[in-house]
């Protein structure tokens, strides 16, 4: 996040955040540190206020906490912004909560293939934090099946 701590106030910065629920500390912190515009989305929250249309299709940060749907969502973005069609991924940085549940069909091979697709498009891991909720709650045989990851897009043409 150090790139955004000293972000030029006059430079446009757009953050998309999916899966906010009733927890918006990240979004509040980003708004307090720079002059970014934050678009927060969550199908479960009804009192967000007026819906706005995005002013750009280039996002500095895409944050996802969408409970088991992250792989499908990122695969959809991969298809919509195909490298074969010469389209660049529209994000500079991805912050995502991963759910590695075998009950959802996420085997090691499935996960590694998916991870490889992200890396092929330039998304490189820069930070991780294990989410030990399953261990703490004695769920899923106490296997740590979740993790928070930050990935930086090294192919982002807007990097400066």
Residue frames as a rotation matrix with the C-alpha (Angstrom) as fourth column:
UNK 1
0.560 0.829 0.000 0.00
0.829 -0.560 0.000 0.00
0.000 0.000 -1.000 0.00
UNK 2
-0.091 -0.648 -0.757 2.98
0.582 -0.651 0.487 2.36
-0.808 -0.396 0.436 0.24
UNK 3
-0.749 -0.159 0.644 2.41
0.653 -0.344 0.675 3.46
0.114 0.926 0.361 -3.36
UNK 4
0.036 0.901 0.431 -0.95
0.611 -0.361 0.705 4.94
0.791 0.238 -0.563 -2.30
UNK 5
0.306 0.027 -0.952 0.18
0.909 -0.304 0.284 6.54
-0.281 -0.952 -0.118 0.96
UNK 6
-0.359 -0.513 -0.780 2.02
0.202 -0.859 0.471 9.27
-0.911 0.012 0.412 -0.97
UNK 7
-0.184 0.383 0.905 -0.33
0.970 0.219 0.104 9.30
-0.158 0.897 -0.412 -3.94
UNK 8
-0.978 -0.171 0.120 -0.55
0.196 -0.950 0.244 12.67
0.072 0.262 0.962 -5.71
UNK 9
-0.485 0.841 -0.238 -3.78
0.257 -0.123 -0.959 14.32
-0.836 -0.526 -0.156 -4.59
UNK 10
-0.088 0.456 -0.885 -4.47
-0.739 -0.626 -0.249 15.70
-0.668 0.632 0.392 -8.06
UNK 11
-0.806 -0.228 -0.546 -4.08
-0.550 0.630 0.549 12.28
0.219 0.742 -0.633 -9.71
UNK 12
0.238 0.970 -0.051 -7.26
-0.914 0.241 0.326 10.29
0.329 -0.031 0.944 -10.21
UNK 13
-0.908 -0.420 0.010 -7.43
-0.391 0.835 -0.387 7.11
0.154 -0.355 -0.922 -8.15
UNK 14
0.128 0.985 -0.115 -10.33
-0.889 0.165 0.426 4.69
0.439 0.048 0.897 -8.32
UNK 15
-0.902 -0.316 0.295 -10.92
-0.425 0.773 -0.470 1.81
-0.079 -0.549 -0.832 -5.92
UNK 16
0.056 0.900 -0.433 -13.54
-0.667 0.357 0.654 -0.88
0.743 0.252 0.620 -6.46
UNK 17
-0.841 -0.288 0.459 -14.51
-0.541 0.485 -0.687 -2.92
-0.025 -0.826 -0.564 -3.42
UNK 18
-0.025 0.818 -0.574 -16.78
-0.555 0.466 0.689 -5.97
0.831 0.336 0.443 -3.65
UNK 19
0.167 0.189 -0.968 -18.17
0.494 0.833 0.249 -7.83
0.853 -0.520 0.046 -0.64
UNK 20
-0.515 -0.405 0.756 -18.21
-0.278 -0.755 -0.594 -5.02
0.811 -0.516 0.276 1.92
UNK 21
-0.034 0.646 -0.763 -21.14
0.776 0.498 0.387 -6.19
0.630 -0.579 -0.518 4.07
UNK 22
0.918 0.391 0.066 -21.07
0.250 -0.699 0.670 -4.18
0.308 -0.599 -0.740 7.32
UNK 23
0.420 -0.865 -0.275 -17.27
0.566 0.012 0.824 -3.86
-0.710 -0.502 0.495 7.37
UNK 24
0.817 -0.078 0.572 -15.89
0.475 -0.472 -0.743 -0.81
0.328 0.878 -0.348 5.57
UNK 25
0.672 -0.619 -0.407 -12.67
0.178 -0.399 0.900 -0.06
-0.719 -0.677 -0.158 7.48
UNK 26
-0.251 -0.789 0.561 -10.50
0.800 0.157 0.579 -0.56
-0.545 0.594 0.592 4.39
UNK 27
0.100 0.376 0.921 -12.61
0.876 -0.473 0.098 1.84
0.473 0.797 -0.377 2.34
UNK 28
0.959 0.268 -0.092 -12.67
0.274 -0.795 0.542 4.46
0.072 -0.545 -0.836 5.13
UNK 29
0.356 -0.909 -0.215 -8.91
0.371 -0.074 0.926 4.21
-0.858 -0.409 0.311 5.59
UNK 30
-0.334 -0.478 0.813 -8.28
0.926 -0.007 0.377 4.69
-0.174 0.878 0.445 1.87
UNK 31
0.469 0.584 0.663 -10.56
0.671 -0.723 0.163 7.72
0.575 0.368 -0.731 1.78
UNK 32
0.949 -0.106 -0.298 -8.71
0.171 -0.619 0.766 9.26
-0.265 -0.778 -0.570 4.73
UNK 33
0.182 -0.982 0.043 -5.24
0.477 0.126 0.870 8.79
-0.860 -0.138 0.491 3.16
UNK 34
-0.855 -0.496 0.153 -5.66
0.341 -0.315 0.886 10.12
-0.391 0.810 0.438 -0.34
UNK 35
-0.436 0.683 -0.586 -8.04
-0.655 -0.687 -0.314 11.63
-0.617 0.247 0.747 -2.82
UNK 36
-0.998 0.047 -0.029 -9.34
0.018 0.768 0.640 8.34
0.052 0.639 -0.768 -4.22
UNK 37
-0.124 0.991 -0.045 -12.91
-0.979 -0.115 0.167 7.62
0.160 0.065 0.985 -5.21
UNK 38
-0.924 -0.142 0.354 -14.23
-0.246 0.931 -0.270 4.38
-0.291 -0.337 -0.895 -3.72
UNK 39
-0.075 0.895 -0.440 -17.01
-0.862 0.164 0.480 2.36
0.502 0.415 0.759 -5.33
UNK 40
-0.853 -0.159 0.497 -18.25
-0.446 0.716 -0.537 -0.23
-0.270 -0.680 -0.682 -2.82
UNK 41
-0.130 0.796 -0.591 -20.65
-0.791 0.276 0.546 -2.99
0.598 0.538 0.594 -3.84
UNK 42
-0.980 -0.072 0.183 -22.44
-0.162 0.827 -0.539 -5.66
-0.112 -0.558 -0.822 -1.87
UNK 43
-0.523 0.826 -0.210 -25.69
-0.088 0.193 0.977 -7.37
0.848 0.529 -0.028 -2.79
UNK 44
-0.165 0.438 -0.884 -26.49
0.852 0.515 0.096 -7.88
0.497 -0.737 -0.458 0.90
UNK 45
-0.654 -0.104 -0.749 -26.34
0.554 -0.739 -0.382 -4.21
-0.514 -0.665 0.541 1.88
UNK 46
0.053 0.784 0.618 -29.41
0.980 -0.161 0.121 -2.12
0.194 0.599 -0.777 1.08
UNK 47
0.853 0.348 -0.389 -28.54
0.464 -0.846 0.262 1.19
-0.238 -0.404 -0.883 2.78
UNK 48
-0.160 -0.977 0.139 -25.43
0.939 -0.106 0.328 2.24
-0.306 0.183 0.934 0.86
UNK 49
-0.092 0.158 -0.983 -27.09
-0.061 -0.986 -0.153 5.23
-0.994 0.046 0.100 -0.70
UNK 50
0.689 0.412 -0.597 -27.34
-0.521 -0.292 -0.802 6.40
-0.504 0.863 0.013 -4.28
UNK 51
0.391 -0.544 0.742 -25.79
0.615 0.754 0.230 4.13
-0.685 0.367 0.630 -6.89
UNK 52
0.365 -0.387 -0.847 -23.18
-0.557 -0.820 0.135 5.83
-0.746 0.422 -0.515 -9.03
UNK 53
0.978 -0.156 0.135 -21.85
0.199 0.539 -0.818 4.94
0.055 0.828 0.559 -12.43
UNK 54
0.267 -0.952 -0.147 -18.07
0.688 0.081 0.721 4.51
-0.675 -0.294 0.677 -12.59
UNK 55
0.774 -0.034 -0.632 -16.21
-0.299 -0.900 -0.318 7.43
-0.558 0.435 -0.707 -14.14
UNK 56
-0.052 -0.870 -0.490 -13.44
-0.996 0.012 0.085 5.26
-0.069 0.492 -0.868 -15.53
UNK 57
0.922 0.270 -0.276 -12.61
-0.294 0.955 -0.047 1.72
0.251 0.125 0.960 -16.56
UNK 58
-0.010 -0.969 -0.248 -9.13
0.097 0.246 -0.964 1.86
0.995 -0.034 0.091 -15.02
UNK 59
0.893 0.419 0.164 -8.98
-0.155 -0.056 0.986 0.93
0.422 -0.906 0.015 -11.34
UNK 60
-0.027 -0.936 0.352 -6.00
-0.819 -0.181 -0.544 1.38
0.573 -0.303 -0.762 -9.07
UNK 61
-0.886 -0.212 0.412 -7.29
-0.439 0.666 -0.603 -1.19
-0.147 -0.715 -0.684 -6.57
UNK 62
0.047 0.885 -0.464 -9.83
-0.583 0.401 0.707 -3.98
0.811 0.237 0.534 -6.89
UNK 63
-0.785 -0.236 0.572 -10.75
-0.618 0.358 -0.700 -5.46
-0.040 -0.903 -0.427 -3.51
UNK 64
-0.024 0.773 -0.633 -12.78
-0.556 0.516 0.651 -8.69
0.831 0.368 0.418 -3.37
UNK 65
-0.904 -0.070 0.422 -14.24
-0.391 0.534 -0.750 -10.46
-0.173 -0.843 -0.510 -0.36
UNK 66
-0.206 0.892 -0.402 -17.04
-0.967 -0.123 0.223 -12.25
0.149 0.434 0.888 -2.18
UNK 67
-0.138 0.219 0.966 -17.16
-0.700 0.668 -0.251 -15.59
-0.700 -0.711 0.061 -0.35
UNK 68
-0.104 -0.064 0.993 -16.30
0.234 0.968 0.087 -18.43
-0.967 0.242 -0.086 -2.74
UNK 69
0.784 0.503 0.364 -16.96
0.458 -0.074 -0.886 -16.47
-0.419 0.861 -0.289 -5.96
UNK 70
0.395 -0.677 -0.621 -13.53
-0.415 -0.735 0.537 -14.90
-0.820 0.046 -0.571 -6.38
UNK 71
-0.571 -0.666 0.479 -12.22
0.129 0.503 0.854 -17.47
-0.810 0.550 -0.201 -8.86
UNK 72
0.020 0.666 0.746 -15.30
0.954 0.210 -0.213 -17.19
-0.299 0.716 -0.631 -11.08
UNK 73
0.844 0.317 -0.433 -15.24
0.246 -0.946 -0.212 -13.38
-0.477 0.072 -0.876 -10.94
UNK 74
0.101 -0.894 -0.436 -11.56
-0.466 -0.430 0.773 -13.15
-0.879 0.125 -0.460 -11.81
UNK 75
-0.564 -0.208 0.799 -11.95
0.513 0.671 0.536 -15.73
-0.647 0.712 -0.272 -14.59
UNK 76
0.482 0.813 0.327 -14.77
0.819 -0.286 -0.498 -13.57
-0.311 0.508 -0.803 -15.96
UNK 77
0.706 -0.316 -0.634 -12.51
-0.264 -0.948 0.178 -10.53
-0.657 0.042 -0.753 -15.93
UNK 78
-0.381 -0.885 0.268 -9.80
-0.116 0.333 0.936 -12.61
-0.917 0.325 -0.230 -17.63
UNK 79
-0.248 0.381 0.891 -12.27
0.879 0.475 0.042 -13.49
-0.407 0.794 -0.452 -20.43
UNK 80
0.754 0.655 -0.048 -13.65
0.589 -0.707 -0.391 -9.95
-0.290 0.267 -0.919 -20.77
UNK 81
0.705 -0.620 -0.345 -10.18
-0.626 -0.772 0.108 -8.41
-0.333 0.139 -0.933 -20.93
UNK 82
0.869 -0.274 0.412 -8.56
0.358 0.923 -0.141 -11.06
-0.342 0.270 0.900 -23.09
UNK 83
0.052 -0.932 -0.358 -4.84
-0.205 -0.361 0.910 -10.79
-0.977 0.026 -0.210 -23.77
UNK 84
-0.389 -0.136 0.911 -5.51
0.750 0.527 0.399 -12.45
-0.535 0.839 -0.103 -27.16
UNK 85
0.522 0.644 0.559 -7.63
0.834 -0.523 -0.177 -9.42
0.178 0.559 -0.810 -28.02
UNK 86
-0.340 -0.786 0.517 -4.87
0.581 -0.608 -0.542 -7.12
0.740 0.116 0.663 -26.76
UNK 87
0.526 0.615 0.587 -6.84
-0.127 -0.626 0.770 -5.98
0.841 -0.480 -0.251 -23.72
UNK 88
-0.636 -0.764 0.113 -5.01
-0.130 -0.038 -0.991 -5.09
0.761 -0.644 -0.075 -20.54
UNK 89
-0.118 0.545 -0.830 -6.35
0.931 0.352 0.099 -6.09
0.346 -0.761 -0.549 -17.13
UNK 90
0.232 0.301 0.925 -8.01
0.245 -0.938 0.243 -2.88
0.941 0.170 -0.292 -15.86
UNK 91
0.988 0.153 -0.035 -6.49
0.062 -0.178 0.982 -3.00
0.144 -0.972 -0.186 -12.37
UNK 92
0.228 -0.943 0.242 -3.22
-0.628 -0.332 -0.704 -1.97
0.744 0.009 -0.668 -10.78
UNK 93
-0.840 -0.469 0.273 -3.59
-0.490 0.439 -0.753 -3.97
0.233 -0.766 -0.599 -7.59
UNK 94
0.118 0.853 -0.509 -5.85
-0.260 0.521 0.813 -6.82
0.958 0.037 0.283 -6.49
UNK 95
-0.763 -0.188 0.619 -6.73
-0.645 0.154 -0.749 -7.47
0.045 -0.970 -0.239 -2.85
UNK 96
0.056 0.776 -0.628 -8.63
-0.632 0.515 0.579 -10.74
0.773 0.365 0.519 -2.56
UNK 97
-0.185 0.010 0.983 -9.81
-0.853 0.494 -0.166 -13.17
-0.488 -0.869 -0.083 0.10
UNK 98
-0.415 -0.053 -0.908 -9.31
-0.681 0.680 0.272 -16.71
0.603 0.732 -0.318 -1.23
UNK 99
0.249 0.550 0.798 -11.48
-0.850 0.519 -0.093 -19.66
-0.465 -0.655 0.596 -0.16
UNK 100
-0.457 -0.572 -0.681 -9.75
-0.817 0.572 0.068 -22.97
0.351 0.588 -0.729 -0.85
UNK 101
-0.073 0.562 0.824 -12.54
-0.722 0.539 -0.432 -25.41
-0.687 -0.627 0.367 -0.02
UNK 102
-0.956 -0.293 -0.016 -12.33
-0.234 0.728 0.644 -28.82
-0.177 0.620 -0.765 -1.67
UNK 103
-0.372 0.897 0.237 -16.10
0.550 0.419 -0.723 -29.14
-0.748 -0.139 -0.649 -1.22
UNK 104
0.484 0.499 -0.719 -16.42
-0.249 -0.709 -0.660 -26.39
-0.839 0.498 -0.218 -3.85
UNK 105
0.901 -0.131 0.414 -14.29
0.417 0.526 -0.741 -28.35
-0.121 0.840 0.529 -6.30
UNK 106
0.699 -0.710 0.088 -11.11
-0.660 -0.687 -0.303 -26.39
0.276 0.154 -0.949 -5.54
UNK 107
0.860 -0.510 -0.008 -8.44
0.495 0.830 0.255 -29.07
-0.124 -0.223 0.967 -5.84
UNK 108
0.136 -0.900 -0.415 -4.72
0.227 -0.379 0.897 -28.30
-0.965 -0.216 0.152 -5.89
UNK 109
-0.567 -0.348 0.746 -4.70
0.765 0.114 0.634 -28.62
-0.306 0.931 0.201 -9.69
UNK 110
0.366 0.786 0.498 -7.74
0.874 -0.475 0.107 -26.35
0.321 0.395 -0.861 -10.14
UNK 111
0.835 -0.063 -0.547 -6.22
0.284 -0.802 0.525 -23.75
-0.472 -0.594 -0.652 -7.83
UNK 112
-0.139 -0.984 -0.110 -2.76
0.298 -0.148 0.943 -23.86
-0.944 0.098 0.314 -9.43
UNK 113
-0.364 0.100 0.926 -4.24
0.931 0.016 0.364 -23.56
0.021 0.995 -0.099 -12.94
UNK 114
0.701 0.694 0.163 -6.30
0.671 -0.720 0.179 -20.56
0.242 -0.016 -0.970 -11.82
UNK 115
0.608 -0.561 -0.562 -3.31
0.207 -0.571 0.795 -18.97
-0.767 -0.599 -0.231 -10.03
UNK 116
-0.401 -0.798 0.450 -1.22
0.628 0.118 0.769 -19.48
-0.667 0.591 0.453 -13.18
UNK 117
0.098 0.522 0.847 -3.82
0.939 -0.331 0.095 -17.64
0.330 0.786 -0.522 -15.28
UNK 118
0.938 0.218 -0.271 -3.61
0.316 -0.860 0.401 -14.66
-0.146 -0.462 -0.875 -12.91
UNK 119
0.212 -0.947 -0.243 0.19
0.178 -0.207 0.962 -14.67
-0.961 -0.247 0.125 -13.04
UNK 120
-0.304 -0.300 0.904 0.18
0.906 0.202 0.372 -14.97
-0.294 0.932 0.211 -16.85
UNK 121
0.474 0.563 0.677 -1.77
0.717 -0.693 0.075 -11.70
0.511 0.450 -0.732 -16.93
UNK 122
-0.203 -0.723 0.660 0.80
0.137 -0.688 -0.712 -9.98
0.970 -0.054 0.239 -14.72
UNK 123
0.625 0.468 0.625 -0.80
-0.541 -0.318 0.778 -10.32
0.563 -0.824 0.054 -11.28
UNK 124
-0.188 -0.816 -0.547 2.07
0.146 0.527 -0.837 -11.11
0.971 -0.237 0.020 -8.89
UNK 125
0.676 0.441 -0.591 1.67
0.609 0.117 0.784 -11.78
0.415 -0.890 -0.189 -5.16
UNK 126
-0.092 -0.678 0.729 3.07
-0.085 -0.724 -0.684 -8.98
0.992 -0.125 0.009 -3.03
UNK 127
-0.683 -0.043 0.729 1.58
-0.717 -0.153 -0.681 -9.82
0.141 -0.987 0.073 0.38
UNK 128
-0.104 0.703 -0.704 -0.39
-0.032 0.705 0.709 -12.58
0.994 0.096 -0.051 2.09
UNK 129
-0.615 0.012 0.789 -2.02
-0.786 -0.098 -0.611 -13.22
0.070 -0.995 0.070 5.43
UNK 130
-0.802 0.369 -0.469 -3.46
0.284 0.927 0.243 -16.59
0.525 0.061 -0.849 6.43
UNK 131
-0.179 0.831 0.527 -7.06
-0.851 -0.399 0.340 -16.43
0.493 -0.387 0.779 7.58
UNK 132
-0.897 -0.342 -0.279 -7.26
-0.155 0.835 -0.528 -18.92
0.413 -0.430 -0.803 10.46
UNK 133
-0.257 0.888 0.382 -11.02
-0.962 -0.271 -0.018 -18.78
0.087 -0.373 0.924 11.04
UNK 134
0.501 0.449 -0.739 -11.50
-0.456 0.864 0.216 -22.49
0.735 0.229 0.638 10.23
UNK 135
-0.375 -0.723 -0.580 -8.68
0.263 0.517 -0.815 -23.39
0.889 -0.458 -0.003 12.63
UNK 136
-0.886 0.025 0.464 -10.07
-0.398 -0.555 -0.730 -21.18
0.240 -0.831 0.501 15.40
UNK 137
-0.047 0.978 0.202 -13.62
-0.998 -0.036 -0.054 -22.49
-0.046 -0.204 0.978 15.02
UNK 138
-0.576 -0.272 0.771 -12.50
-0.325 0.941 0.089 -26.13
-0.750 -0.199 -0.631 14.64
UNK 139
0.615 0.772 -0.162 -14.19
-0.405 0.133 -0.905 -26.25
-0.677 0.622 0.394 11.24
UNK 140
0.823 -0.222 -0.524 -13.06
-0.482 0.217 -0.849 -28.19
0.302 0.951 0.071 8.15
UNK 141
0.749 -0.522 -0.409 -10.83
0.601 0.795 0.086 -30.47
0.280 -0.310 0.909 10.22
UNK 142
0.682 -0.426 -0.594 -9.06
0.217 -0.658 0.721 -27.31
-0.698 -0.621 -0.357 11.43
UNK 143
-0.079 -0.695 0.715 -7.45
0.973 0.104 0.208 -26.86
-0.219 0.712 0.667 8.02
UNK 144
-0.222 -0.037 -0.974 -6.52
0.058 -0.998 0.024 -23.27
-0.973 -0.051 0.224 7.15
UNK 145
-0.158 0.297 0.942 -8.60
0.902 0.431 0.015 -22.93
-0.401 0.852 -0.336 3.98
UNK 146
0.841 0.451 0.298 -8.65
0.531 -0.793 -0.299 -19.15
0.101 0.410 -0.906 3.55
UNK 147
-0.223 -0.916 -0.335 -6.05
0.867 -0.343 0.362 -16.47
-0.446 -0.210 0.870 2.90
UNK 148
0.821 0.330 -0.467 -5.92
0.132 -0.904 -0.407 -12.78
-0.556 0.273 -0.785 2.12
UNK 149
-0.056 -0.850 0.524 -3.70
0.912 0.169 0.373 -11.92
-0.405 0.499 0.766 -0.86
UNK 150
0.581 0.084 -0.810 -2.51
-0.233 -0.936 -0.263 -8.72
-0.780 0.341 -0.524 -2.45
UNK 151
0.094 -0.516 0.851 -1.36
0.870 0.458 0.181 -8.99
-0.483 0.724 0.493 -6.05
UNK 152
0.058 -0.190 -0.980 0.25
-0.240 -0.956 0.171 -6.23
-0.969 0.225 -0.101 -8.08
UNK 153
0.829 0.292 0.477 -0.27
0.391 0.307 -0.868 -6.01
-0.400 0.906 0.141 -11.83
UNK 154
-0.081 -0.965 -0.249 3.23
0.260 -0.262 0.929 -5.76
-0.962 0.010 0.272 -13.31
UNK 155
-0.577 -0.069 0.814 1.78
0.812 0.051 0.581 -5.36
-0.081 0.996 0.027 -16.83
UNK 156
0.479 0.784 -0.394 -0.20
0.751 -0.599 -0.279 -2.26
-0.455 -0.162 -0.876 -15.86
UNK 157
-0.038 -0.503 0.864 0.68
0.882 -0.423 -0.208 0.41
0.470 0.754 0.459 -18.44
UNK 158
0.620 0.347 0.704 -0.32
0.049 -0.912 0.407 3.12
0.783 -0.218 -0.582 -15.95
UNK 159
0.618 -0.483 -0.620 2.41
0.775 0.242 0.584 2.21
-0.132 -0.841 0.524 -13.46
UNK 160
0.625 -0.474 0.621 4.61
-0.019 -0.804 -0.595 5.17
0.781 0.360 -0.511 -12.65
